Amino acid sequence: MHDINGAVLKEGDRVLVEMKVLNVSADQDFCNVNLETVHAMPGNGVQSTMVLNAKQVGVPFRPAQTALPVIPPLDEGSDPIRVGSAGPDAP
């Protein structure tokens, strides 16, 4: 059995399941989220849903954040500023 990236799955593995928040609800004691899988099951196209407490989920990225920022390479021969330094003109 393999995951979405082709890696072999075995008992005890921890996995991530990409889900979309359909709605959120809260009362005096609990905050819940209703979730739906982003990827439908192959073969039948069914998307699974579930309800979890909000403290059981985390948001690794928002849809607007599709990629990490690109940091351009240093010019050849340039002297990089070291982390924690006061800058290139500091004594």
C-alpha positions in Angstrom: 0.0 0.0 0.0 1.4 3.4 -1.0 0.6 7.1 -0.1 -0.3 9.9 -2.6 3.5 10.4 -3.2 4.2 6.7 -3.8 5.8 6.0 -0.4 5.1 2.7 1.2 2.7 2.9 4.2 3.1 0.7 7.2 1.4 0.3 10.5 2.4 3.0 13.0 3.3 5.6 10.4 2.0 9.2 11.1 0.4 10.8 8.1 -1.1 14.1 7.0 -4.5 14.3 5.5 -5.3 17.5 3.6 -8.8 18.6 4.6 -10.8 21.7 3.9 -12.7 23.4 6.8 -16.4 23.4 5.8 -17.6 25.3 8.9 -16.7 26.1 12.5 -18.9 26.0 15.5 -18.5 26.9 19.2 -20.4 26.7 22.4 -19.5 27.4 26.0 -17.3 24.3 26.3 -16.1 23.3 22.8 -14.9 24.7 19.5 -15.5 22.2 16.6 -14.6 22.1 12.9 -16.4 20.2 10.2 -13.8 18.9 7.7 -13.9 17.4 4.2 -11.0 15.6 2.5 -9.4 17.6 -0.4 -8.6 14.5 -2.4 -11.6 12.2 -3.3 -11.3 8.4 -3.0 -10.1 6.9 -6.2 -12.8 4.8 -7.9 -15.9 6.3 -6.4 -15.1 10.0 -6.0 -16.4 10.2 -2.5 -14.9 12.9 -0.2 -14.8 11.9 3.5 -16.0 14.3 6.2 -15.4 14.4 9.9 -15.9 16.7 12.9 -12.9 17.4 15.2 -12.3 19.7 18.2 -10.4 22.7 16.9 -7.5 21.9 19.3 -6.9 18.6 17.2 -6.1 20.5 14.0 -3.5 23.0 12.8 -3.2 25.2 9.8 0.1 24.7 8.0 -0.7 27.2 5.3 -3.6 29.2 3.9 -4.6 28.9 0.2 -3.0 32.3 -0.6 0.3 30.9 0.6 1.2 28.6 -2.2 4.9 28.7 -2.0 7.8 29.9 0.1 9.4 33.2 -0.9 12.3 32.9 -3.3 15.6 34.3 -2.0 17.9 35.4 -4.8 21.4 34.1 -4.8 24.3 36.4 -3.8 26.3 38.0 -6.6 29.6 36.3 -7.2 32.2 37.9 -5.1 29.8 39.6 -2.7 30.3 39.5 1.0 27.1 38.2 2.8 25.9 39.9 5.9 26.1 37.5 8.8 23.0 36.8 10.9 23.1 39.0 14.0 25.5 41.5 12.6 24.8 45.3 12.7 25.2 45.5 8.9 27.9 45.9 6.2 29.1 49.3 7.5 29.3 48.3 11.2 32.7 48.4 12.8 
